[in-house]
Each structure stands twice: as C-alpha cells, then as structure tokens.
Amino acid sequence: MRKPNVMTEENIEKAYIIMAKIVRDYGDKYMPIFQRMHEIREAHKSKLDLKNIALQIARNSLE
C-alpha cells in the first residue's frame, strides 16, 4: 500500500533542491518546473508565517 502524498515542509524542500540541481545539470528547459516549485515553497512559507502571527496575536490577547 502506498503512503498518501503529503506536502510537508521537508518534502517541499527536498523537491526544491532536486529541481535546482536538474536546472543546473540539464538546463533552462526545466526552469518552469523549478519556478512552480519555488512558488509552492514560498506559498507554504507564507502560510506558516501567517499562522505564527495569528498564534502570537492570540497568545498576546490572553495577557
């Protein structure tokens, strides 16, 4: 049985690095895929940052 595909921060980083190496080794024709991975990585980071802001605001409002 296969594990479900889960987009974790670790999986995104691994894929991002792999795509960077593919662009380095095989050329610019793979840039669109790297660009998409970059967008996914940045969106994931943005969501985590926003969640941390929300948690910090909630924590501060309890004081």
KOLTOR-618656 format. One record per residue: residue number from 0; residue in three letters; x, y, z of N, C-alpha, C in turn. Coordinates in Angstrom, 1 decimal, decimal comma. Each point is the difference from the previous one (the first is absolute). Layout:
residues N
<seq:NUM | type:Ala | nxx:X | nyy:Y | nzz:Z | caxx:X | cayy:Y | cazz:Z | cxx:X | cyy:Y | czz:Z>
...
This chain:
residues 63
<seq:0 | type:Met | nxx:0,8 | nyy:-1,2 | nzz:0,0 | caxx:-0,8 | cayy:1,2 | cazz:0,0 | cxx:0,9 | cyy:1,3 | czz:0,0>
<seq:1 | type:Arg | nxx:-0,3 | nyy:0,9 | nzz:-0,9 | caxx:0,7 | cayy:1,3 | cazz:0,0 | cxx:-0,4 | cyy:0,9 | czz:1,0>
<seq:2 | type:Lys | nxx:1,0 | nyy:0,8 | nzz:0,5 | caxx:-0,3 | cayy:1,1 | cazz:1,0 | cxx:-0,6 | cyy:1,1 | czz:-0,8>
<seq:3 | type:Pro | nxx:-1,0 | nyy:0,7 | nzz:0,6 | caxx:-0,5 | cayy:1,2 | cazz:-0,7 | cxx:1,0 | cyy:1,1 | czz:-0,2>
<seq:4 | type:Asn | nxx:-0,1 | nyy:0,7 | nzz:-1,1 | caxx:0,9 | cayy:1,1 | cazz:-0,3 | cxx:-0,3 | cyy:1,1 | czz:0,9>
<seq:5 | type:Val | nxx:0,9 | nyy:0,4 | nzz:0,9 | caxx:-0,3 | cayy:1,1 | cazz:0,9 | cxx:1,1 | cyy:1,1 | czz:-0,3>
<seq:6 | type:Met | nxx:-0,5 | nyy:1,2 | nzz:-0,1 | caxx:0,9 | cayy:1,1 | cazz:-0,3 | cxx:0,5 | cyy:0,6 | czz:1,4>
<seq:7 | type:Thr | nxx:1,1 | nyy:-0,6 | nzz:0,5 | caxx:0,6 | cayy:0,5 | cazz:1,2 | cxx:1,1 | cyy:1,0 | czz:-0,4>
<seq:8 | type:Glu | nxx:0,4 | nyy:0,8 | nzz:1,0 | caxx:1,1 | cayy:0,9 | cazz:-0,2 | cxx:1,3 | cyy:-0,7 | czz:-0,5>
<seq:9 | type:Glu | nxx:0,2 | nyy:-1,2 | nzz:0,6 | caxx:1,2 | cayy:-0,8 | cazz:-0,3 | cxx:-0,1 | cyy:-0,5 | czz:-1,5>
<seq:10 | type:Asn | nxx:-1,2 | nyy:-0,5 | nzz:-0,4 | caxx:-0,2 | cayy:-0,5 | cazz:-1,4 | cxx:0,2 | cyy:1,2 | czz:-1,0>
<seq:11 | type:Ile | nxx:-0,6 | nyy:1,1 | nzz:0,4 | caxx:0,1 | cayy:1,2 | cazz:-1,0 | cxx:1,5 | cyy:0,4 | czz:-0,1>
<seq:12 | type:Glu | nxx:0,8 | nyy:0,0 | nzz:1,1 | caxx:1,4 | cayy:0,4 | cazz:-0,1 | cxx:0,8 | cyy:-1,0 | czz:-0,8>
<seq:13 | type:Lys | nxx:-0,3 | nyy:-1,3 | nzz:0,2 | caxx:0,7 | cayy:-1,0 | cazz:-0,8 | cxx:-0,3 | cyy:0,1 | czz:-1,5>
<seq:14 | type:Ala | nxx:-1,2 | nyy:0,2 | nzz:-0,3 | caxx:-0,4 | cayy:0,2 | cazz:-1,5 | cxx:0,6 | cyy:1,2 | czz:-0,5>
<seq:15 | type:Tyr | nxx:0,1 | nyy:1,1 | nzz:0,8 | caxx:0,5 | cayy:1,3 | cazz:-0,5 | cxx:1,5 | cyy:-0,2 | czz:-0,3>
<seq:16 | type:Ile | nxx:0,7 | nyy:-0,7 | nzz:0,9 | caxx:1,5 | cayy:-0,2 | cazz:-0,3 | cxx:0,2 | cyy:-0,9 | czz:-1,2>
<seq:17 | type:Ile | nxx:-0,8 | nyy:-1,0 | nzz:-0,1 | caxx:0,1 | cayy:-0,9 | cazz:-1,1 | cxx:-0,2 | cyy:0,7 | czz:-1,3>
<seq:18 | type:Met | nxx:-1,0 | nyy:0,9 | nzz:-0,1 | caxx:-0,3 | cayy:0,8 | cazz:-1,2 | cxx:1,1 | cyy:0,9 | czz:-0,3>
<seq:19 | type:Ala | nxx:0,6 | nyy:0,7 | nzz:1,0 | caxx:1,1 | cayy:0,9 | cazz:-0,2 | cxx:1,2 | cyy:-0,8 | czz:-0,6>
<seq:20 | type:Lys | nxx:0,3 | nyy:-1,2 | nzz:0,4 | caxx:1,0 | cayy:-0,8 | cazz:-0,5 | cxx:-0,3 | cyy:-0,4 | czz:-1,5>
<seq:21 | type:Ile | nxx:-1,2 | nyy:-0,3 | nzz:-0,2 | caxx:-0,4 | cayy:-0,4 | cazz:-1,4 | cxx:0,2 | cyy:1,2 | czz:-1,0>
<seq:22 | type:Val | nxx:-0,4 | nyy:1,2 | nzz:0,5 | caxx:0,3 | cayy:1,2 | cazz:-0,9 | cxx:1,5 | cyy:0,2 | czz:-0,2>
<seq:23 | type:Arg | nxx:0,7 | nyy:-0,2 | nzz:1,1 | caxx:1,5 | cayy:0,2 | cazz:-0,1 | cxx:0,6 | cyy:-1,0 | czz:-1,0>
<seq:24 | type:Asp | nxx:-0,5 | nyy:-1,3 | nzz:0,1 | caxx:0,6 | cayy:-1,1 | cazz:-0,8 | cxx:-0,5 | cyy:-0,1 | czz:-1,4>
<seq:25 | type:Tyr | nxx:-1,3 | nyy:0,4 | nzz:-0,2 | caxx:-0,7 | cayy:-0,3 | cazz:-1,3 | cxx:-0,5 | cyy:1,2 | czz:-0,7>
<seq:26 | type:Gly | nxx:0,1 | nyy:1,2 | nzz:0,6 | caxx:-0,3 | cayy:1,2 | cazz:-0,7 | cxx:-1,3 | cyy:0,7 | czz:0,3>
<seq:27 | type:Asp | nxx:-0,2 | nyy:1,1 | nzz:-0,7 | caxx:-1,1 | cayy:0,9 | cazz:0,2 | cxx:-1,3 | cyy:-0,6 | czz:-0,3>
<seq:28 | type:Lys | nxx:-0,1 | nyy:-1,0 | nzz:-0,8 | caxx:-1,3 | cayy:-0,6 | cazz:-0,4 | cxx:-0,8 | cyy:-0,4 | czz:1,2>
<seq:29 | type:Tyr | nxx:0,7 | nyy:-0,3 | nzz:1,1 | caxx:-0,6 | cayy:-0,4 | cazz:1,2 | cxx:-0,4 | cyy:1,1 | czz:1,0>
<seq:30 | type:Met | nxx:0,3 | nyy:1,3 | nzz:-0,4 | caxx:-0,3 | cayy:1,1 | cazz:0,8 | cxx:-1,5 | cyy:0,2 | czz:0,3>
<seq:31 | type:Pro | nxx:-0,9 | nyy:-0,3 | nzz:-0,9 | caxx:-1,4 | cayy:0,1 | cazz:0,4 | cxx:-0,4 | cyy:-0,9 | czz:1,2>
<seq:32 | type:Ile | nxx:0,6 | nyy:-1,2 | nzz:0,0 | caxx:-0,3 | cayy:-0,9 | cazz:1,2 | cxx:0,6 | cyy:0,6 | czz:1,2>
<seq:33 | type:Phe | nxx:1,3 | nyy:0,5 | nzz:-0,1 | caxx:0,6 | cayy:0,6 | cazz:1,2 | cxx:-0,8 | cyy:1,2 | czz:0,5>
<seq:34 | type:Gln | nxx:-0,4 | nyy:0,8 | nzz:-1,0 | caxx:-0,8 | cayy:1,2 | cazz:0,4 | cxx:-1,3 | cyy:-0,4 | czz:0,8>
<seq:35 | type:Arg | nxx:-0,6 | nyy:-1,1 | nzz:-0,5 | caxx:-1,2 | cayy:-0,5 | cazz:0,7 | cxx:0,3 | cyy:-0,5 | czz:1,4>
<seq:36 | type:Met | nxx:1,1 | nyy:-0,7 | nzz:0,2 | caxx:0,5 | cayy:-0,4 | cazz:1,3 | cxx:0,3 | cyy:1,2 | czz:0,9>
<seq:37 | type:His | nxx:0,6 | nyy:1,0 | nzz:-0,6 | caxx:0,3 | cayy:1,2 | cazz:0,8 | cxx:-1,3 | cyy:0,7 | czz:0,5>
<seq:38 | type:Glu | nxx:-1,0 | nyy:0,0 | nzz:-0,9 | caxx:-1,3 | cayy:0,6 | cazz:0,4 | cxx:-0,6 | cyy:-0,8 | czz:1,1>
<seq:39 | type:Ile | nxx:0,0 | nyy:-1,3 | nzz:-0,1 | caxx:-0,6 | cayy:-0,9 | cazz:1,0 | cxx:0,8 | cyy:0,2 | czz:1,3>
<seq:40 | type:Arg | nxx:1,3 | nyy:0,1 | nzz:0,0 | caxx:0,8 | cayy:0,2 | cazz:1,2 | cxx:-0,3 | cyy:1,3 | czz:0,7>
<seq:41 | type:Glu | nxx:-0,1 | nyy:1,1 | nzz:-0,8 | caxx:-0,3 | cayy:1,3 | cazz:0,5 | cxx:-1,4 | cyy:0,1 | czz:0,6>
<seq:42 | type:Ala | nxx:-0,9 | nyy:-0,6 | nzz:-0,7 | caxx:-1,4 | cayy:0,0 | cazz:0,5 | cxx:-0,1 | cyy:-0,8 | czz:1,4>
<seq:43 | type:His | nxx:0,7 | nyy:-1,1 | nzz:0,0 | caxx:0,0 | cayy:-0,8 | cazz:1,3 | cxx:0,6 | cyy:0,8 | czz:1,1>
<seq:44 | type:Lys | nxx:1,1 | nyy:0,7 | nzz:-0,3 | caxx:0,7 | cayy:0,8 | cazz:1,0 | cxx:-0,9 | cyy:1,1 | czz:0,5>
<seq:45 | type:Ser | nxx:-0,7 | nyy:0,6 | nzz:-1,0 | caxx:-0,9 | cayy:1,1 | cazz:0,3 | cxx:-1,1 | cyy:-0,4 | czz:1,0>
<seq:46 | type:Lys | nxx:-0,6 | nyy:-1,2 | nzz:-0,3 | caxx:-1,1 | cayy:-0,5 | cazz:0,8 | cxx:0,5 | cyy:-0,3 | czz:1,5>
<seq:47 | type:Leu | nxx:1,2 | nyy:-0,6 | nzz:0,1 | caxx:0,6 | cayy:-0,2 | cazz:1,3 | cxx:0,3 | cyy:1,3 | czz:0,7>
<seq:48 | type:Asp | nxx:0,5 | nyy:1,0 | nzz:-0,7 | caxx:0,2 | cayy:1,3 | cazz:0,7 | cxx:-1,3 | cyy:0,6 | czz:0,5>
<seq:49 | type:Leu | nxx:-1,0 | nyy:-0,1 | nzz:-0,9 | caxx:-1,3 | cayy:0,6 | cazz:0,4 | cxx:-0,6 | cyy:-0,7 | czz:1,2>
<seq:50 | type:Lys | nxx:0,2 | nyy:-1,3 | nzz:0,0 | caxx:-0,5 | cayy:-0,8 | cazz:1,2 | cxx:0,7 | cyy:0,4 | czz:1,2>
<seq:51 | type:Asn | nxx:1,3 | nyy:0,1 | nzz:-0,1 | caxx:0,8 | cayy:0,4 | cazz:1,2 | cxx:-0,4 | cyy:1,4 | czz:0,5>
<seq:52 | type:Ile | nxx:-0,3 | nyy:0,9 | nzz:-0,9 | caxx:-0,5 | cayy:1,4 | cazz:0,4 | cxx:-1,3 | cyy:-0,2 | czz:0,7>
<seq:53 | type:Ala | nxx:-1,0 | nyy:-0,8 | nzz:-0,5 | caxx:-1,2 | cayy:-0,2 | cazz:0,7 | cxx:0,1 | cyy:-0,6 | czz:1,4>
<seq:54 | type:Leu | nxx:0,9 | nyy:-0,9 | nzz:0,1 | caxx:0,2 | cayy:-0,7 | cazz:1,3 | cxx:0,6 | cyy:1,1 | czz:1,0>
<seq:55 | type:Gln | nxx:0,9 | nyy:0,8 | nzz:-0,5 | caxx:0,7 | cayy:1,0 | cazz:0,9 | cxx:-1,1 | cyy:1,0 | czz:0,4>
<seq:56 | type:Ile | nxx:-0,8 | nyy:0,5 | nzz:-0,9 | caxx:-1,1 | cayy:0,9 | cazz:0,4 | cxx:-0,9 | cyy:-0,6 | czz:1,0>
<seq:57 | type:Ala | nxx:-0,4 | nyy:-1,2 | nzz:-0,2 | caxx:-0,9 | cayy:-0,7 | cazz:0,9 | cxx:0,6 | cyy:-0,2 | czz:1,4>
<seq:58 | type:Arg | nxx:1,3 | nyy:-0,3 | nzz:0,0 | caxx:0,7 | cayy:-0,2 | cazz:1,3 | cxx:0,1 | cyy:1,4 | czz:0,7>
<seq:59 | type:Asn | nxx:0,3 | nyy:1,1 | nzz:-0,7 | caxx:0,1 | cayy:1,3 | cazz:0,6 | cxx:-1,3 | cyy:0,5 | czz:0,5>
<seq:60 | type:Ser | nxx:-1,1 | nyy:-0,4 | nzz:-0,6 | caxx:-1,3 | cayy:0,5 | cazz:0,4 | cxx:-0,5 | cyy:-0,7 | czz:1,3>
<seq:61 | type:Leu | nxx:0,6 | nyy:-1,1 | nzz:0,4 | caxx:-0,3 | cayy:-0,6 | cazz:1,2 | cxx:0,6 | cyy:0,7 | czz:1,2>
<seq:62 | type:Glu | nxx:1,0 | nyy:0,8 | nzz:-0,2 | caxx:0,7 | cayy:0,6 | cazz:1,1 | cxx:-0,8 | cyy:1,2 | czz:0,6>
